[in-house]
Amino acid sequence: MPETLVYHTTPPALLPMYGRTLLPKQKQTGGDVSIPELSASLLGVSTAGKNLKRYQQVCGFAAGSHLPVTWPHVLAFPLHLKLLTEKAFPLPLLGLVHLRNTITQHRPIGTGENLDLSVRLGNTVKSDRGVEFDLITEARSAGKLVWEEASTTLFRQPDGESKSSGKKTPPELERYPNTENFKAPESIGRQYARVSGDSNPIHMHALSAKAFGFPRAIAHGMWTKAHALALLEQQEGWQASALSISCQFKKPLLLPGTAQLNWNTGETGWDYQVLNAKGDAPHLTGRVDWF
């Protein structure tokens, strides 16, 4: 098994890694793609600071004694990028599609609490759309697991042998009783990039997004999830405790744009979705479960 890359308190610098995204990768046009067993750790990272405050403002979280549930994802992002830009990783970073994200918080994490973060690649699956794999992140405090995440990513590689039976009819969209509208300004991609480090050109400007086939820049999926959670936390009945928050990313949220947060409450969990302005198509769907 390859050696784990270990960093102490200071994560790897982002700029050199973004430079490596421009280098050619092994072209994967057919056959099996082998995702290597890469891993990296960041020890003793502080969870507080000015960037946390900026993140809270950009995503809409209220400041408090505990961290936003999505904040450790941002702290681990340099490790994610490190693994995806390693020479041994065979796929180009630009063009990877974020499909799903599940975060489990075993207990609320105090603001300022130090964490040890570890990231690894795993759960590679070949589907009719291509190759899917997980970025698996774990956060420990004083040696105890307090937070974990699986981000599922797709590399498109259609199976030439599979035959399409025509356009699939999407399932009927379920509507929940609670709805709140919100706006995603044109600059939100750049704002989120500054606090998260995720500067993918599809999020930054309309011109750079057009180069990848989008009519305008699109919001980061993890900003949309974080903003939805920030709004849900303000609702009556929300529990700041041990929980799992999953979501599937659907249609891109074009910037600037208006969306609807739509949710349903329950005793053990809430279903939620972010819909387009008309309310007839989802940007993401998900669920919160308390345990």
C-alpha atoms as a printed R data frame, in Angstrom:
    type eleno elety resid chain resno       x      y       z
1   ATOM     1    CA   MET     A     1   0.000  0.000   0.000
2   ATOM     2    CA   PRO     A     2   1.407  3.458  -0.900
3   ATOM     3    CA   GLU     A     3   2.778  5.597   1.915
4   ATOM     4    CA   THR     A     4   0.443  8.180   3.440
5   ATOM     5    CA   LEU     A     5   1.481 11.778   2.821
6   ATOM     6    CA   VAL     A     6   1.577 13.517   6.232
7   ATOM     7    CA   TYR     A     7   1.432 17.264   6.910
8   ATOM     8    CA   HIS     A     8   1.653 18.969  10.302
9   ATOM     9    CA   THR     A     9  -0.649 21.971  11.029
10  ATOM    10    CA   THR     A    10  -0.046 23.507   7.569
11  ATOM    11    CA   PRO     A    11  -1.778 21.973   4.524
12  ATOM    12    CA   PRO     A    12  -0.076 21.584   1.121
13  ATOM    13    CA   ALA     A    13  -0.038 24.790  -0.952
14  ATOM    14    CA   LEU     A    14  -2.868 25.004  -3.491
15  ATOM    15    CA   LEU     A    15  -1.167 26.995  -6.269
16  ATOM    16    CA   PRO     A    16   1.412 24.363  -7.288
17  ATOM    17    CA   MET     A    17  -1.314 21.710  -7.289
18  ATOM    18    CA   TYR     A    18  -3.525 23.791  -9.567
19  ATOM    19    CA   GLY     A    19  -0.521 24.158 -11.852
20  ATOM    20    CA   ARG     A    20  -0.347 20.366 -12.090
21  ATOM    21    CA   THR     A    21  -3.967 20.215 -13.302
22  ATOM    22    CA   LEU     A    22  -2.733 21.670 -16.598
23  ATOM    23    CA   LEU     A    23  -0.300 18.805 -17.179
24  ATOM    24    CA   PRO     A    24  -1.523 15.981 -19.438
25  ATOM    25    CA   LYS     A    25  -2.807 12.817 -17.797
26  ATOM    26    CA   GLN     A    26  -2.944  9.302 -19.139
27  ATOM    27    CA   LYS     A    27  -5.866  9.254 -21.598
28  ATOM    28    CA   GLN     A    28  -8.618  6.920 -20.474
29  ATOM    29    CA   THR     A    29 -10.794  6.042 -23.442
30  ATOM    30    CA   GLY     A    30 -11.707  2.470 -22.657
31  ATOM    31    CA   GLY     A    31 -11.006 -0.507 -20.459
32  ATOM    32    CA   ASP     A    32 -10.676 -0.488 -16.696
33  ATOM    33    CA   VAL     A    33  -9.465  2.595 -14.861
34  ATOM    34    CA   SER     A    34  -7.396  1.741 -11.812
35  ATOM    35    CA   ILE     A    35  -7.728  4.225  -8.943
36  ATOM    36    CA   PRO     A    36  -4.623  3.893  -6.727
37  ATOM    37    CA   GLU     A    37  -4.775  3.594  -2.931
38  ATOM    38    CA   LEU     A    38  -3.577  7.119  -2.195
39  ATOM    39    CA   SER     A    39  -3.973  8.756   1.217
40  ATOM    40    CA   ALA     A    40  -2.912 11.930   3.026
41  ATOM    41    CA   SER     A    41  -3.176 13.348   6.535
42  ATOM    42    CA   LEU     A    42  -3.092 16.799   8.132
43  ATOM    43    CA   LEU     A    43  -2.349 16.751  11.853
44  ATOM    44    CA   GLY     A    44  -3.206 19.372  14.456
45  ATOM    45    CA   VAL     A    45  -5.176 21.732  12.216
46  ATOM    46    CA   SER     A    46  -7.016 24.579  13.954
47  ATOM    47    CA   THR     A    47 -10.703 24.870  13.142
48  ATOM    48    CA   ALA     A    48 -10.963 28.594  13.948
49  ATOM    49    CA   GLY     A    49  -9.695 31.798  12.343
50  ATOM    50    CA   LYS     A    50 -10.707 34.548   9.954
51  ATOM    51    CA   ASN     A    51 -11.400 32.134   7.129
52  ATOM    52    CA   LEU     A    52 -14.038 30.372   9.237
53  ATOM    53    CA   LYS     A    53 -15.821 33.699   9.763
54  ATOM    54    CA   ARG     A    54 -15.699 34.427   6.037
55  ATOM    55    CA   TYR     A    55 -17.037 30.930   5.309
56  ATOM    56    CA   GLN     A    56 -19.927 31.451   7.709
57  ATOM    57    CA   GLN     A    57 -20.788 34.737   5.986
58  ATOM    58    CA   VAL     A    58 -20.540 33.325   2.438
59  ATOM    59    CA   CYS     A    59 -22.669 30.261   3.251
60  ATOM    60    CA   GLY     A    60 -25.103 31.956   5.647
61  ATOM    61    CA   PHE     A    61 -24.192 30.161   8.894
62  ATOM    62    CA   ALA     A    62 -24.650 31.962  12.190
63  ATOM    63    CA   ALA     A    63 -21.476 32.267  14.288
64  ATOM    64    CA   GLY     A    64 -21.555 30.127  17.408
65  ATOM    65    CA   SER     A    65 -19.675 27.835  19.747
66  ATOM    66    CA   HIS     A    66 -19.827 24.937  17.275
67  ATOM    67    CA   LEU     A    67 -18.562 24.594  13.705
68  ATOM    68    CA   PRO     A    68 -20.793 24.424  10.622
69  ATOM    69    CA   VAL     A    69 -21.234 20.739   9.801
70  ATOM    70    CA   THR     A    70 -19.637 21.302   6.385
71  ATOM    71    CA   TRP     A    71 -16.540 23.195   7.600
72  ATOM    72    CA   PRO     A    72 -14.202 20.167   7.981
73  ATOM    73    CA   HIS     A    73 -14.788 19.486   4.257
74  ATOM    74    CA   VAL     A    74 -13.140 22.838   3.533
75  ATOM    75    CA   LEU     A    75 -10.272 22.143   5.935
76  ATOM    76    CA   ALA     A    76  -9.636 18.850   4.126
77  ATOM    77    CA   PHE     A    77  -9.894 20.291   0.602
78  ATOM    78    CA   PRO     A    78  -6.096 20.751   0.153
79  ATOM    79    CA   LEU     A    79  -5.695 17.035   0.914
80  ATOM    80    CA   HIS     A    80  -8.416 16.190  -1.626
81  ATOM    81    CA   LEU     A    81  -6.615 18.246  -4.267
82  ATOM    82    CA   LYS     A    82  -3.276 16.714  -3.323
83  ATOM    83    CA   LEU     A    83  -4.516 13.186  -4.022
84  ATOM    84    CA   LEU     A    84  -6.291 14.155  -7.263
85  ATOM    85    CA   THR     A    85  -3.169 15.858  -8.659
86  ATOM    86    CA   GLU     A    86  -0.694 13.127  -7.730
87  ATOM    87    CA   LYS     A    87   1.161 11.640 -10.669
88  ATOM    88    CA   ALA     A    88  -0.187  8.192  -9.743
89  ATOM    89    CA   PHE     A    89  -3.797  9.392 -10.040
90  ATOM    90    CA   PRO     A    90  -4.701  8.602 -13.678
91  ATOM    91    CA   LEU     A    91  -7.637 10.955 -14.349
92  ATOM    92    CA   PRO     A    92  -7.750 14.669 -15.260
93  ATOM    93    CA   LEU     A    93  -9.102 16.831 -12.454
94  ATOM    94    CA   LEU     A    94 -11.050 19.135 -14.754
95  ATOM    95    CA   GLY     A    95 -14.082 17.243 -15.955
96  ATOM    96    CA   LEU     A    96 -14.615 15.110 -12.843
97  ATOM    97    CA   VAL     A    97 -18.254 15.340 -11.718
98  ATOM    98    CA   HIS     A    98 -19.301 15.502  -8.061
99  ATOM    99    CA   LEU     A    99 -22.315 13.150  -7.744
100 ATOM   100    CA   ARG     A   100 -23.037 12.707  -4.051
101 ATOM   101    CA   ASN     A   101 -21.891 13.822  -0.630
102 ATOM   102    CA   THR     A   102 -22.594 12.297   2.773
103 ATOM   103    CA   ILE     A   103 -21.344 13.829   6.024
104 ATOM   104    CA   THR     A   104 -21.690 12.134   9.417
105 ATOM   105    CA   GLN     A   105 -21.051 14.262  12.501
106 ATOM   106    CA   HIS     A   106 -20.711 12.056  15.592
107 ATOM   107    CA   ARG     A   107 -20.903 15.073  17.870
108 ATOM   108    CA   PRO     A   108 -20.840 18.859  17.431
109 ATOM   109    CA   ILE     A   109 -17.256 20.119  17.011
110 ATOM   110    CA   GLY     A   110 -16.290 23.131  19.098
111 ATOM   111    CA   THR     A   111 -15.027 26.266  17.361
112 ATOM   112    CA   GLY     A   112 -11.272 26.333  17.875
113 ATOM   113    CA   GLU     A   113 -10.992 22.595  18.524
114 ATOM   114    CA   ASN     A   114  -7.935 21.053  16.836
115 ATOM   115    CA   LEU     A   115  -8.475 18.162  14.442
116 ATOM   116    CA   ASP     A   116  -6.411 15.474  12.745
117 ATOM   117    CA   LEU     A   117  -7.687 14.975   9.190
118 ATOM   118    CA   SER     A   118  -7.139 11.976   6.943
119 ATOM   119    CA   VAL     A   119  -8.236 11.490   3.328
120 ATOM   120    CA   ARG     A   120  -8.084  8.445   1.087
121 ATOM   121    CA   LEU     A   121  -9.446  7.241  -2.250
122 ATOM   122    CA   GLY     A   122 -11.706  4.206  -2.264
123 ATOM   123    CA   ASN     A   123 -14.921  2.426  -3.285
124 ATOM   124    CA   THR     A   124 -14.184  2.437  -7.020
125 ATOM   125    CA   VAL     A   125 -17.187  1.269  -9.054
126 ATOM   126    CA   LYS     A   126 -17.652  0.894 -12.821
127 ATOM   127    CA   SER     A   127 -21.110  2.007 -13.958
128 ATOM   128    CA   ASP     A   128 -22.792  2.600 -17.308
129 ATOM   129    CA   ARG     A   129 -21.822  6.268 -16.957
130 ATOM   130    CA   GLY     A   130 -18.163  5.664 -16.247
131 ATOM   131    CA   VAL     A   131 -15.978  5.210 -13.170
132 ATOM   132    CA   GLU     A   132 -17.146  6.331  -9.734
133 ATOM   133    CA   PHE     A   133 -14.912  6.625  -6.674
134 ATOM   134    CA   ASP     A   134 -15.086  8.161  -3.208
135 ATOM   135    CA   LEU     A   135 -12.925 10.719  -1.489
136 ATOM   136    CA   ILE     A   136 -13.208  9.479   2.104
137 ATOM   137    CA   THR     A   137 -12.378 11.995   4.831
138 ATOM   138    CA   GLU     A   138 -12.156 11.433   8.580
139 ATOM   139    CA   ALA     A   139 -11.647 13.990  11.351
140 ATOM   140    CA   ARG     A   140 -10.416 12.985  14.789
141 ATOM   141    CA   SER     A   141 -10.163 14.947  18.013
142 ATOM   142    CA   ALA     A   142  -7.869 13.569  20.717
143 ATOM   143    CA   GLY     A   143  -7.730 10.349  18.711
144 ATOM   144    CA   LYS     A   144 -11.511  9.873  18.542
145 ATOM   145    CA   LEU     A   145 -13.485  9.934  15.288
146 ATOM   146    CA   VAL     A   146 -15.854 12.928  15.416
147 ATOM   147    CA   TRP     A   147 -16.682 13.575  11.741
148 ATOM   148    CA   GLU     A   148 -16.502 11.677   8.449
149 ATOM   149    CA   GLU     A   149 -17.451 12.240   4.831
150 ATOM   150    CA   ALA     A   150 -17.749 10.367   1.553
151 ATOM   151    CA   SER     A   151 -17.744 12.471  -1.630
152 ATOM   152    CA   THR     A   152 -18.590 10.373  -4.687
153 ATOM   153    CA   THR     A   153 -17.055 11.543  -7.955
154 ATOM   154    CA   LEU     A   154 -17.650 10.388 -11.538
155 ATOM   155    CA   PHE     A   155 -15.236 10.182 -14.448
156 ATOM   156    CA   ARG     A   156 -17.439  9.885 -17.534
157 ATOM   157    CA   GLN     A   157 -16.555  6.839 -19.581
158 ATOM   158    CA   PRO     A   158 -19.701  5.502 -21.294
159 ATOM   159    CA   ASP     A   159 -19.840  1.776 -21.842
160 ATOM   160    CA   GLY     A   160 -19.802  1.231 -25.589
161 ATOM   161    CA   GLU     A   161 -21.600 -2.076 -25.202
162 ATOM   162    CA   SER     A   162 -24.574 -0.704 -23.262
163 ATOM   163    CA   LYS     A   163 -27.545  0.302 -25.370
164 ATOM   164    CA   SER     A   164 -29.771  3.190 -24.519
165 ATOM   165    CA   SER     A   165 -33.470  2.528 -24.713
166 ATOM   166    CA   GLY     A   166 -34.191  6.185 -25.361
167 ATOM   167    CA   LYS     A   167 -34.772  9.058 -22.979
168 ATOM   168    CA   LYS     A   168 -35.583  7.978 -19.454
169 ATOM   169    CA   THR     A   169 -38.551  9.681 -17.837
170 ATOM   170    CA   PRO     A   170 -37.380 11.354 -14.616
171 ATOM   171    CA   PRO     A   171 -39.248 10.325 -11.465
172 ATOM   172    CA   GLU     A   172 -42.087 12.597 -10.422
173 ATOM   173    CA   LEU     A   173 -40.780 15.417  -8.250
174 ATOM   174    CA   GLU     A   174 -42.018 15.192  -4.682
175 ATOM   175    CA   ARG     A   175 -42.970 18.478  -3.028
176 ATOM   176    CA   TYR     A   176 -42.587 19.143   0.683
177 ATOM   177    CA   PRO     A   177 -44.717 21.506   2.796
178 ATOM   178    CA   ASN     A   178 -41.989 24.040   3.686
179 ATOM   179    CA   THR     A   179 -40.344 26.346   1.146
180 ATOM   180    CA   GLU     A   180 -37.959 29.300   1.349
181 ATOM   181    CA   ASN     A   181 -36.539 31.163  -1.663
182 ATOM   182    CA   PHE     A   182 -32.927 32.323  -1.838
183 ATOM   183    CA   LYS     A   183 -30.687 34.088  -4.324
184 ATOM   184    CA   ALA     A   184 -27.290 32.944  -5.577
185 ATOM   185    CA   PRO     A   185 -25.452 36.078  -6.794
186 ATOM   186    CA   GLU     A   186 -23.142 36.042  -9.815
187 ATOM   187    CA   SER     A   187 -20.113 36.453  -7.519
188 ATOM   188    CA   ILE     A   188 -20.905 33.558  -5.166
189 ATOM   189    CA   GLY     A   189 -18.611 31.165  -7.045
190 ATOM   190    CA   ARG     A   190 -15.645 33.506  -6.560
191 ATOM   191    CA   GLN     A   191 -16.610 34.190  -2.941
192 ATOM   192    CA   TYR     A   192 -16.811 30.489  -2.138
193 ATOM   193    CA   ALA     A   193 -13.567 29.793  -4.018
194 ATOM   194    CA   ARG     A   194 -11.735 32.338  -1.851
195 ATOM   195    CA   VAL     A   195 -12.794 30.647   1.401
196 ATOM   196    CA   SER     A   196 -12.707 27.020   0.228
197 ATOM   197    CA   GLY     A   197  -9.756 27.004  -2.162
198 ATOM   198    CA   ASP     A   198 -11.906 25.331  -4.861
199 ATOM   199    CA   SER     A   199 -11.166 27.517  -7.902
200 ATOM   200    CA   ASN     A   200 -12.544 25.293 -10.650
201 ATOM   201    CA   PRO     A   201 -13.107 27.605 -13.667
202 ATOM   202    CA   ILE     A   202 -16.721 26.444 -14.110
203 ATOM   203    CA   HIS     A   203 -17.555 28.345 -10.914
204 ATOM   204    CA   MET     A   204 -15.537 31.510 -11.429
205 ATOM   205    CA   HIS     A   205 -16.780 33.434 -14.488
206 ATOM   206    CA   ALA     A   206 -19.199 32.998 -17.370
207 ATOM   207    CA   LEU     A   207 -16.336 33.036 -19.889
208 ATOM   208    CA   SER     A   208 -14.339 30.286 -18.196
209 ATOM   209    CA   ALA     A   209 -17.515 28.236 -17.621
210 ATOM   210    CA   LYS     A   210 -18.409 28.461 -21.327
211 ATOM   211    CA   ALA     A   211 -15.123 26.757 -22.169
212 ATOM   212    CA   PHE     A   212 -16.534 23.683 -20.371
213 ATOM   213    CA   GLY     A   213 -19.957 23.804 -21.993
214 ATOM   214    CA   PHE     A   214 -21.944 25.845 -19.449
215 ATOM   215    CA   PRO     A   215 -23.877 28.956 -20.548
216 ATOM   216    CA   ARG     A   216 -22.887 30.744 -17.320
217 ATOM   217    CA   ALA     A   217 -20.844 30.035 -14.227
218 ATOM   218    CA   ILE     A   218 -22.441 27.506 -11.855
219 ATOM   219    CA   ALA     A   219 -22.549 27.451  -8.066
220 ATOM   220    CA   HIS     A   220 -20.317 24.995  -6.213
221 ATOM   221    CA   GLY     A   221 -22.355 21.986  -5.167
222 ATOM   222    CA   MET     A   222 -20.894 22.181  -1.667
223 ATOM   223    CA   TRP     A   223 -21.886 25.856  -1.392
224 ATOM   224    CA   THR     A   224 -25.453 24.932  -2.326
225 ATOM   225    CA   LYS     A   225 -25.475 22.150   0.265
226 ATOM   226    CA   ALA     A   226 -23.915 24.378   2.930
227 ATOM   227    CA   HIS     A   227 -26.335 27.246   2.263
228 ATOM   228    CA   ALA     A   228 -29.295 24.856   2.416
229 ATOM   229    CA   LEU     A   229 -28.065 23.567   5.782
230 ATOM   230    CA   ALA     A   230 -27.516 27.115   7.060
231 ATOM   231    CA   LEU     A   231 -31.169 27.863   6.271
232 ATOM   232    CA   LEU     A   232 -32.402 24.564   7.762
233 ATOM   233    CA   GLU     A   233 -30.531 25.253  11.004
234 ATOM   234    CA   GLN     A   234 -32.686 28.352  11.475
235 ATOM   235    CA   GLN     A   235 -35.924 26.342  11.395
236 ATOM   236    CA   GLU     A   236 -37.900 25.226  14.434
237 ATOM   237    CA   GLY     A   237 -37.107 21.663  15.421
238 ATOM   238    CA   TRP     A   238 -33.517 21.589  14.120
239 ATOM   239    CA   GLN     A   239 -31.233 19.556  16.407
240 ATOM   240    CA   ALA     A   240 -27.572 20.491  16.785
241 ATOM   241    CA   SER     A   241 -26.405 16.988  17.674
242 ATOM   242    CA   ALA     A   242 -25.060 13.807  16.123
243 ATOM   243    CA   LEU     A   243 -26.389 13.606  12.578
244 ATOM   244    CA   SER     A   244 -25.848 12.423   9.022
245 ATOM   245    CA   ILE     A   245 -26.483 14.722   6.061
246 ATOM   246    CA   SER     A   246 -26.585 13.260   2.571
247 ATOM   247    CA   CYS     A   247 -27.299 14.805  -0.807
248 ATOM   248    CA   GLN     A   248 -27.270 13.985  -4.496
249 ATOM   249    CA   PHE     A   249 -26.287 16.756  -6.891
250 ATOM   250    CA   LYS     A   250 -28.680 17.193  -9.814
251 ATOM   251    CA   LYS     A   251 -28.991 20.124 -12.265
252 ATOM   252    CA   PRO     A   252 -26.366 22.905 -11.985
253 ATOM   253    CA   LEU     A   253 -27.441 26.171 -10.353
254 ATOM   254    CA   LEU     A   254 -26.548 28.845 -12.928
255 ATOM   255    CA   LEU     A   255 -25.247 32.189 -11.626
256 ATOM   256    CA   PRO     A   256 -26.837 34.541 -10.922
257 ATOM   257    CA   GLY     A   257 -29.885 32.523 -10.001
258 ATOM   258    CA   THR     A   258 -32.839 32.085  -7.680
259 ATOM   259    CA   ALA     A   259 -33.657 28.767  -6.029
260 ATOM   260    CA   GLN     A   260 -36.100 27.256  -3.563
261 ATOM   261    CA   LEU     A   261 -35.175 25.318  -0.452
262 ATOM   262    CA   ASN     A   262 -38.005 22.826   0.059
263 ATOM   263    CA   TRP     A   263 -38.148 20.529   3.111
264 ATOM   264    CA   ASN     A   264 -40.223 18.180   5.212
265 ATOM   265    CA   THR     A   265 -39.730 17.626   8.949
266 ATOM   266    CA   GLY     A   266 -39.973 14.324  10.807
267 ATOM   267    CA   GLU     A   267 -39.183 12.854  14.207
268 ATOM   268    CA   THR     A   268 -35.935 11.141  13.211
269 ATOM   269    CA   GLY     A   269 -34.956 13.153  10.146
270 ATOM   270    CA   TRP     A   270 -35.804 15.743   7.519
271 ATOM   271    CA   ASP     A   271 -35.976 15.412   3.739
272 ATOM   272    CA   TYR     A   272 -34.827 18.460   1.802
273 ATOM   273    CA   GLN     A   273 -34.205 19.599  -1.748
274 ATOM   274    CA   VAL     A   274 -33.028 22.693  -3.575
275 ATOM   275    CA   LEU     A   275 -35.240 23.395  -6.583
276 ATOM   276    CA   ASN     A   276 -35.023 25.854  -9.460
277 ATOM   277    CA   ALA     A   277 -36.961 29.125  -9.346
278 ATOM   278    CA   LYS     A   278 -40.056 27.531 -10.928
279 ATOM   279    CA   GLY     A   279 -39.943 24.658  -8.454
280 ATOM   280    CA   ASP     A   280 -40.118 21.985 -11.158
281 ATOM   281    CA   ALA     A   281 -36.514 20.691 -11.261
282 ATOM   282    CA   PRO     A   282 -34.005 19.857  -8.485
283 ATOM   283    CA   HIS     A   283 -30.486 21.216  -8.053
284 ATOM   284    CA   LEU     A   284 -29.941 18.742  -5.215
285 ATOM   285    CA   THR     A   285 -31.940 16.334  -3.085
286 ATOM   286    CA   GLY     A   286 -31.013 15.020   0.328
287 ATOM   287    CA   ARG     A   287 -31.848 13.943   3.845
288 ATOM   288    CA   VAL     A   288 -30.812 14.753   7.414
289 ATOM   289    CA   ASP     A   289 -30.912 11.928   9.960
290 ATOM   290    CA   TRP     A   290 -30.349 12.358  13.683
291 ATOM   291    CA   PHE     A   291 -29.014  9.522  15.826
